[in-house]
Amino acid sequence: MSLRYRSGEEIKKGDLVRFHGNLAEVEFVASSDNPQHAWYAQEHGGGVMVFDPAVSGRTFIPAGQLPDCEDLEFVSRLNSTPT
């Protein structure tokens, strides 16, 4: 399963994003092929954990909400760590 931003880029662990206008980071991508985060995939059908230390802390966005999530914008990809 490949999760994508509204702009079309694939969401990956470590991505820098703008979340509700603040700089944040994708902490992890939960999918059925990632056993470390299997609970999130089972409960929500996958999704992403966004870490915004300035305002909201950690926020999980279920996969089904990503297509409509206007508050999550891709900024840059600093590394190539696996999801």
ABEGO torsion letter per residue (X at the ends): XBBBBAAGBBBBBGBBBBBGGBBBBBABBBBAABAAAAAAAAAAGEEBBBBBAAAAEBBBBBAAAAAABAABBBABBABABBX
